[in-house]
Amino acid sequence: MKKVFAVILMLVAGSVFFGCSQRKVVQPEAQQQQPAVSPEETKKKAPIRPEEKIAAEKITEQQLAKVETRDIEAPKYIEEKGVFEDIYFDFDRYDIRSDAKPVLEKIASWLLKNTSEKILIEGHCDERGTNEYNLALGDRRAKATKDFLIALGLSPKRIEIISYGEEKPLCTEKTEDCWQKNRRDHFVVLRETGK
Amino acid sequence: MKKKSKIQNPNFKILILLLFTFHCSLFTVSEAKVYIDISSPASKQLPIAIQEFSGTTGKEISEIIRNDLEFTGLFFLIDRSAQLENPSQTFNPRNWTPLGVEAVVKGSVEEGKDLTVVAILYDVLEGRELLRKEYSAEKEFIRPLSHSIANDIYKALTGETGIFRSKIAFVAEEGNGKGIFIMDWDGKKIKRTGLKGNVAISPRWSRDGTKLLFSAERNRQWGIYLLNLTIRTENKVFSSKGTNVVGDFLPDGNNFIFYSSKDGNPDLYIMNLKDNEITRLTSSYSNEVSPSVSPDGRYIAFVSDKGGSPQIYVMRIDSSDVRRITFEGSYNTSPSWSPKGDRIIFSGRRGMTNQIFLVNPDGTGLTQLTTQGNNEDPSFSPDGRYVAFSSDRDGLKGIYIMRANGESQKRITPDSIIASGPRWSPN
């Protein structure tokens, strides 16, 4: 067993030695001690170039000219804003507050009377969350209001929702007053085009 | 076998082996010389001198190279005023050793119709050229040309590929809405893609860098759009009622992950771009948003509020093995993987501000990288050494970059642009 081990050692040692002897032996520490070479000497020494000098590399870059936008459709609805007031939410929450209920009841009774109209609910947030998560929060705020209106007897088909997250603030100051104004659902009455 | 077992003393053999190994390892270091071991956190900065290139644009080119190398934190740039050797003089190691300089870059620029640049990198200790290369470019490509030289110098000294030609896609306000923009990684050459729409968000690169997916609201609907940068066209790939926001391309480039509230609440889906087939990954009453696919395509990091507050979770691509990985703080969002898949970077709320954090995919090793202002939407550079993010620390939101350990944070977009949502391109 010992002998076999010894043989393996020898083989490994041999191969390591062989591999080693193939390499260029350069010792930076030793060079540092030597007097620095003169420019002439530098020139005489054939420079070791990791890359053979080839034709110049041509550098270009794709120019981003204007991109053609496809799929621009005509709006489906004519929008009427300012018919109903906004309702507000607490920080990081999407449950309907009691002060929003009278507004929602007004909207529901109006829609029950005006049966050809639809309503779009925009969900908005203040800027304190992150953009993507705020889109989800705005979605939940609009959805909560939609569910409330359905509970008041409206058909889900007459209620569209969209979230704008923090993308469309009404107010841009960094104050609680301002943030409260932004944490809102906004209502838009939709009339189909051609009517 | 018998022949080779002549030496009887095993200790002697071991001694020989040890001698050879020691000998060898000593010389291997200088043979495949790596001037800076960038994988070692303790490696010292390499003292380097970037001399001003000759020619009228020489100053500009050498400044760009200098700025590129300086930001990496791996180099100690020797001040021009301390240099003994005039840029026009022949390289002489004797002029540099007293200053402790280990590498010198010289270059010349010829300006005809195009720019032709010769750049040379010298090893001071060995008194030899390490790199000599000629580049040519039309004059308008002076920056990509300079970044290419910086990449070659970086490669010669570290053995790694530099990121100096990479781009950052981001969102910026234009008119009353927001559009998708692309710039160089150093904040220069900002270009608007000119895409119409009310609000655009979340640009996401394909792994080959030729395409961008993003989300945009047009005509009161959130759609996911594919921008092909090669043929400069844009197509809608998905839209529905509710909120639809793209997460990431899958590594194959044919599928992407996104979140949508089309079926009620925000959930995760994968869509195939070839046959438009959609696979639903999650189905719950809570919010599942911001999916990010690991570089090997096997895992998804995402945000869920099923525990009562938005937190980062990791699951397999088939939606099995769901694990929560953040437990500190009540608002952790916008996860994104490191290129090696060994870290997840995200934005977490602490106190009343959002900060950038690193965490291992198993939830260990939580590290905070920022402290000033609100910091959001972190994204790794293709080599994993740097992070782009948005911050409002100086007033209006802009794009910042930093090293992945939080050092050297700096704003790269001008004050005139309100910018957010950066995504670093592949190399």
Interface residues (C-beta under 8 A of the other chain):
Chain A: K2 K3 F5 A6 V7 L9 M10 L11 V12 A13 V16 F17 G19 C20 R23 K24 V25 V26 Q27 P28 Q31 Q32 A36 V37 S38 P39 E41 T42 K43 K45 P47 I48 R49 P50 E51 K53 A55 A56 E57 K58 I59 T60 E61 Q62 L64 A65 K66 V67 E68 T69 R70 D71 I72 E73 A74 P75 K76 Y77 D92 L120 R128 G129 T130 N131 E132 Y133 L135 A136 L137 G138 D139 R140 K143 E160 I161 I162 S163 Y164 E167 K168
Chain B: M1 K4 S5 I7 P10 K13 I14 I16 L17 F20 T21 H23 C24 L26 F27 T28 S30 E31 K33 T90 F91 N92 P93 R94 T97 T116 L125 E126 G127 R128 E129 L130 L131 R132 K133 E134 Y135 S136 A137 E138 F141 P144 L145 S148 A156 K178 I182 K191 T193 G194 L195 K196 G197 V199 I201 S202 E217 R218 N219 R220 Q221 W222 G223 Y225 L227 L229 T230 R232 T233 E234 N235 K236 K241 G242 T243 V245 Y259 S261 G264 N265 P266 N287 V289 S290 V303 P310 Y331 T333 S334 S347 R349 M352 N354 N374 E376 D377 S420 G421
